[in-house]
Amino acid sequence: MAVTATPINSELVLLLDNGIGASGRQLTRNRSYADVKPEAANDNVYQVAQVLIGLQSRTALAVRRQDTVELTNA
């Protein structure tokens, strides 16, 4: 059985430092940017993320890309 993955949606997520909590654990905040073209190259998405990070007041901890695909039986 062959399964085909069809890209549906993609999202850029910036994981930002939000300080230290009362328990001493690091707090984080996500900034999500939807409607990233699924066919966009990872290098281009990362470059956009770097520009967006420059506009943030918090320090970036990670850049993530979340892709959604639809699986169908081919």
N, C-alpha and C positions, 0 to 999 in steps of 0.2 A: 504494500500500500504506500503510495507516494503522497506526501502532504506538501501543499504549496502555502507559503507565507506571503500574504499581500500587505504591504505597508499601508496603514490607515492614517496614523497621526504620529507626530513627534513633538517633544516638549524639551525645552532647555530649563534646567534647574540649577540655581546657584545656591550652594550651602554656605551660609555666612555665620561668622562668630557672633554670638549674642551674649558674651560674658560668661561669668562663673556663677552658678546657682548657690543657694544656701548650703546645699549638701557637698559643695566643692566640685561638682561635675560641670563640665563645659556645656553651655546652652548654645543651641544653634537655631537658625532661622532659615527657612527655604524661601527663595524668590523664584517663582515659576513663570516662564514665558511660553505660552501655547502657540500653536499654529506654525511651528517650524516645519518647513517642507521636508517630508520624509526622504526625499532624494538629495537633500543638501549634504555636502561632504562634511565629515567630522572636523576637518581643519577649518572650514569656513564657520561652522557653528562655534568652535573654540575661539576663533578670532572675534566674533560678535560677543561672546561671553567676556572676553578680556576688556572690551570697550565698556560693557555694562558694569563690570567690576570696578572700573575706574570711576563710575558715577555713584558707587555705594559708599556710605560712611563706615560700614563694617568691613572687616577683613574676610576675604573669601577663603574657605577651607577646601572646597571642591567644586568642580564643574561636572554636571551630570547631564546626560541625554537619555530621555526615556522614550523609547519607541513602542508603538502599539501596532501589532500585526494581526491580521485575521488568518486563521488556519483553515484551509479547506482540503478536502480529499480530492486529489486530482485523478 
